[in-house]
Amino acid sequence: MFKRTPLPDMGPRLPNSVKLTFDPALTNLKMQYQNGCASLRDLNVGEEIESVLIDAAAKNFQAVTVTGGTAAPVPPDTEIFVTLQRSGLKLWQDSLYDRVPADMTLETLLTFKDAAGKELGQQTISILHNERLVLEPTQKRCEYGNIDEFVYDAGVKMSVQFILAARDQLAAAGSAPPEKVAASPVRPAAPTAAMQAKGTPSALSFKATVLDENGNLVFEGGERIRVRIDLVNGGELELQGVTAALTGAASLLAQFPTTTLAVGRLQPGQSRSIEFVATLPQSVQQQKADIQVAVTDSGTRTQPPPQTLALLIQPTGINTDDVDQIPVGATGFRQPHTYLISIGIGTYRDQQVHSRKFASMDAETVSSYFQSLGGLPASNVRLLQDWKALRPDIDEALLDWLPPHMNKDAVVIVYFAGLASVSSTGETFLVPYDGTATTTSRSYPLKDLEAALSRLKAKQTVFLFDGIVSRMGSDSRTKIALPQWNPTGSSTLHVIGTGGIGRGLEDDQHRHGLFTYYLLRALRGEADTNRDGDVTLGETVAYLSQKVLWASKANMNQEQRPFAVPTIRPTDPSAALILTKLAAIQGTEAH
């Protein structure tokens, strides 16, 4: 619903071919603000401002290249250095509870040099951008729905000052090369792509940048990384069939949902930015890895040379808790009739969907625990993570993989870390990687999961959920219904990490969902209250109910209450279900 201000028409193109060099302090500029719930947030300002300035330059100069990008087909006659001088962001509390006035201040120094490196002059440009930020119409009303547009609009205002200053400076310096005037009053038609000779340099140029979550350019296990590509068509013809592709270290590329993205068409002077997004595995070894970025179009011209991004990948440096050391199970303990589907979705294809930092690794750790301590053969485990957890992947595991293995002794456990959404009637949906929290078309109804589990006719089915529960739709007037975790007729025992609508907490210190962190501690022996070496489902549920509630209050000043539906009693047969067996009886810990 929020619209971005388009770049204004600043007049005819200048005949200059320019090279832009951005101060890293501007490129990496982040500003902090408090959201509507008084939580600190980082706002990535520099990347957006830089992108808008590149876009404005492409519309106002004959050719544009960026330092660190591909070489220009024609050497630039002017270089413009953009240096950050001053920046600031302030949000003002206002009587309108869902409209917050915001001020952004930016000041940069522009330094102009000719092709020989001689300084032509300097100009300072600055803006004060004012806009009201609008709180999203969600239950808690914490985030501002138009904050990205706010930054973009500031970039547009900055780009106007930038182009005006460039026109004044280049005219004053007399550095603009004379315009070529056609001998005929009728301008000849521009050649088509088919008329261009093979081997002619492409007008396509790009700059590739790799970015990490915390901005320190050290890529740590479990961290989300982005490969950003800014493309510019610096020529006079439309470019068609533009694509971007990644090559390089196979282990790194395997983390990306795709290594090729179609950009489509680029009009003359048009720029566009795209991103490849991946999450590194939680456990990584220190290494150096390269990614090559290549951009091509469907013409017969010589394509811009690929760019190489060097990454330093290393472990987190955080002292891992003992739960991250996979324990050794009891000798000879096997559960050949128990099956696990472990699903963890930390990032979604739709980047507007809430991310869950540790979900993918939590699913992997849970699967490792059940193989080690739970006695499950590796062939009895299906692990579905991030982009490998589409709805068809979940269906395949439930409808194709499990049924042939079922018998009267079969036990099926489904673990899901990620996002669930609830309709106005209380119907609950799991959100796969390609789904959204606002619509049902690509979500996975819990009733479909229950139906699939019921058809298995297993001895026992268990569903474990750790994640976010959000309300479906955006109408704040819609009555909030509690999620229905136990559909009528279900024989599955549900152990849910958080009650009602809300976010299951994540433990940044231990790098796990809070519920999953204590689930792992339960499985490794802390829930074994009778000290018989067996960790049962009943003991685990009781342990989680106590520990998660205590930790959320004591350590996070919040409240998270796990629960089981239907309620599990000590005398219920399901309470005696053995989840893990210990190699040696371990004492419980006080914390």
HUPEBEL-V58690 format. One record per residue. RES is the residue in one small letter. SS is DSSP state (A for helix, B for strand, O for the rest). Layout:
res = {RES:RES}
ss = {SS:SS}
This chain:
res = {m:f:k:r:t:p:l:p:d:m:g:p:r:l:p:n:s:v:k:l:t:f:d:p:a:l:t:n:l:k:m:q:y:q:n:g:c:a:s:l:r:d:l:n:v:g:e:e:i:e:s:v:l:i:d:a:a:a:k:n:f:q:a:v:t:v:t:g:g:t:a:a:p:v:p:p:d:t:e:i:f:v:t:l:q:r:s:g:l:k:l:w:q:d:s:l:y:d:r:v:p:a:d:m:t:l:e:t:l:l:t:f:k:d:a:a:g:k:e:l:g:q:q:t:i:s:i:l:h:n:e:r:l:v:l:e:p:t:q:k:r:c:e:y:g:n:i:d:e:f:v:y:d:a:g:v:k:m:s:v:q:f:i:l:a:a:r:d:q:l:a:a:a:g:s:a:p:p:e:k:v:a:a:s:p:v:r:p:a:a:p:t:a:a:m:q:a:k:g:t:p:s:a:l:s:f:k:a:t:v:l:d:e:n:g:n:l:v:f:e:g:g:e:r:i:r:v:r:i:d:l:v:n:g:g:e:l:e:l:q:g:v:t:a:a:l:t:g:a:a:s:l:l:a:q:f:p:t:t:t:l:a:v:g:r:l:q:p:g:q:s:r:s:i:e:f:v:a:t:l:p:q:s:v:q:q:q:k:a:d:i:q:v:a:v:t:d:s:g:t:r:t:q:p:p:p:q:t:l:a:l:l:i:q:p:t:g:i:n:t:d:d:v:d:q:i:p:v:g:a:t:g:f:r:q:p:h:t:y:l:i:s:i:g:i:g:t:y:r:d:q:q:v:h:s:r:k:f:a:s:m:d:a:e:t:v:s:s:y:f:q:s:l:g:g:l:p:a:s:n:v:r:l:l:q:d:w:k:a:l:r:p:d:i:d:e:a:l:l:d:w:l:p:p:h:m:n:k:d:a:v:v:i:v:y:f:a:g:l:a:s:v:s:s:t:g:e:t:f:l:v:p:y:d:g:t:a:t:t:t:s:r:s:y:p:l:k:d:l:e:a:a:l:s:r:l:k:a:k:q:t:v:f:l:f:d:g:i:v:s:r:m:g:s:d:s:r:t:k:i:a:l:p:q:w:n:p:t:g:s:s:t:l:h:v:i:g:t:g:g:i:g:r:g:l:e:d:d:q:h:r:h:g:l:f:t:y:y:l:l:r:a:l:r:g:e:a:d:t:n:r:d:g:d:v:t:l:g:e:t:v:a:y:l:s:q:k:v:l:w:a:s:k:a:n:m:n:q:e:q:r:p:f:a:v:p:t:i:r:p:t:d:p:s:a:a:l:i:l:t:k:l:a:a:i:q:g:t:e:a:h}
ss = {O:O:O:O:O:O:O:O:O:O:O:O:O:B:B:B:B:B:B:B:B:B:O:A:A:A:A:O:O:B:B:B:B:B:O:O:O:O:O:B:B:B:B:B:O:A:A:A:A:A:A:A:A:A:A:A:A:A:A:A:B:B:B:B:B:B:O:O:O:O:O:O:O:O:O:O:O:B:B:B:B:B:B:B:B:B:B:B:B:B:B:B:O:O:O:O:O:O:B:B:B:B:B:B:B:B:B:B:B:B:B:B:B:B:O:O:O:O:B:B:B:B:B:B:B:B:B:B:B:B:B:B:B:B:B:O:O:O:O:O:O:O:O:B:O:O:A:A:A:A:A:A:A:A:A:A:A:A:A:A:A:A:A:A:A:A:A:A:A:A:A:A:A:O:O:O:O:O:O:O:O:O:O:O:O:O:O:O:O:O:O:O:A:A:A:O:O:O:O:O:B:O:O:B:B:B:B:B:B:B:B:B:O:O:O:O:O:O:B:B:O:O:O:B:B:B:B:B:B:B:B:B:B:O:O:O:O:O:B:B:B:B:B:B:B:B:B:B:O:A:A:A:A:O:O:B:O:O:O:B:B:B:B:B:B:B:O:O:O:O:B:B:B:B:B:B:B:B:B:O:O:O:O:O:O:O:B:B:B:B:B:B:B:B:B:B:O:O:O:O:O:B:O:O:O:O:B:B:B:B:B:B:B:B:O:O:O:O:O:O:O:A:A:A:O:O:O:O:B:O:O:O:O:O:O:O:O:B:B:B:B:B:B:B:O:O:O:O:O:O:O:O:O:O:O:O:O:O:A:A:A:A:A:A:A:A:A:A:A:A:A:A:O:O:O:O:O:A:A:A:B:B:B:B:B:A:A:A:O:O:A:A:A:A:A:A:A:A:A:A:A:O:A:A:A:O:O:O:O:O:B:B:B:B:B:B:B:B:B:B:B:B:O:O:O:O:O:B:B:B:B:O:O:O:O:O:O:O:O:O:O:O:B:B:B:A:A:A:A:A:A:A:A:A:A:A:O:O:O:B:B:B:B:B:B:B:B:B:B:B:B:O:O:O:O:O:O:O:O:O:O:O:O:O:O:O:O:O:O:O:O:O:B:B:B:B:O:O:O:O:O:B:B:O:O:B:B:O:O:O:O:B:B:A:A:A:A:A:A:A:A:A:A:A:A:A:O:O:O:O:O:O:O:B:B:B:A:A:A:A:A:A:A:A:A:A:A:A:A:A:A:A:A:A:A:A:O:O:O:O:O:O:B:B:B:O:O:O:O:O:O:O:A:A:A:A:O:B:B:B:B:B:O:O:O:O:O:O:O:O:O}
